[in-house]
Amino acid sequence: MNPALTAVALAVGAGAIVAVSSRDPRAALIGLAAVLVGSAFLVDPLPGPAVLGVRIVGGLLCLTIIRLAIVPGSSEPASSPLGWPAEAFLAVAAAVGGGGVAVSLAAAAGPGAAIGGSDAGSVAALASAILITSTATALLAVGATPAAIGGRGIRRTVGVVLVAVAVVLLRIGFAGAPDDLEQIAIAGLLVGCSIGGVALAQAAVPRPAAGRPVGTAGDGFADATDDGL
């Protein structure tokens, strides 16, 4: 197994746990940055420097957009009600389950088949595909709940982005490395999901009730009467 790919997968999983469980929105953004930037490297073989730069810039643009979902002055925490130990346990369990599914599919495909690599006889390609699939299921497990019922703030937006990254990694794990055009499309997809998540988060923010301002033209005498004058 590729040690560098394993380290990136662990960093992405840890970043996802921090993103959904941290009470500090800034820490959540740092964890999400690890997911967005690290997921660009979760592919075997790596794309060219230009395409890799597009993915990294797209991830940083997602973070800039997600900051708009932070409600100024809100005391509502962005963290999961389960806490980070439960989220970590859920991520590990989902990763083990996803890896088991990937191994089963590889075994069903035949003794010489790799579910994610272009080289059907490469054990390294098979191991990379299983690792990427396990990471994808871990992200899907921790991101699905906040994406569905995250409420206001950045928690729902973080969940939407994590689910999108999980779907992308599932595609890479099962179908192999995407080409350059697909990588650019993936960057656009993540930016679009960030915009949609921010829109959902802002729609959940309660708006002040619209009322007639006190002291407007036409009701000045009524206001004076109410004040006892």
Number of C-alpha atoms within 10 A of each C-alpha: 13 12 8 11 18 16 13 21 22 16 17 26 28 18 24 31 30 25 33 33 27 20 16 13 20 14 16 24 23 16 24 30 21 21 28 27 20 22 25 24 18 25 20 21 14 13 18 9 9 10 19 19 15 18 26 20 15 22 26 17 15 23 19 14 17 27 17 17 24 19 15 8 6 9 8 11 16 25 22 21 11 10 15 17 11 15 22 19 14 17 26 19 16 21 25 19 16 22 23 15 15 25 19 11 15 20 14 10 12 11 10 14 20 29 26 27 25 16 15 15 13 13 15 15 24 27 21 26 31 28 24 32 31 30 32 32 25 31 32 27 21 27 30 20 17 22 21 12 11 24 19 23 28 30 31 27 31 31 29 28 30 31 25 23 26 26 17 19 27 23 17 23 29 20 15 23 22 18 11 15 9 12 19 17 13 20 23 17 17 24 22 16 21 29 20 16 25 26 15 21 23 20 12 14 13 8 8 6 6 6 6 8 8 10 12 9 8 8 13 12 12 12 14 11 10 9 8 6 8
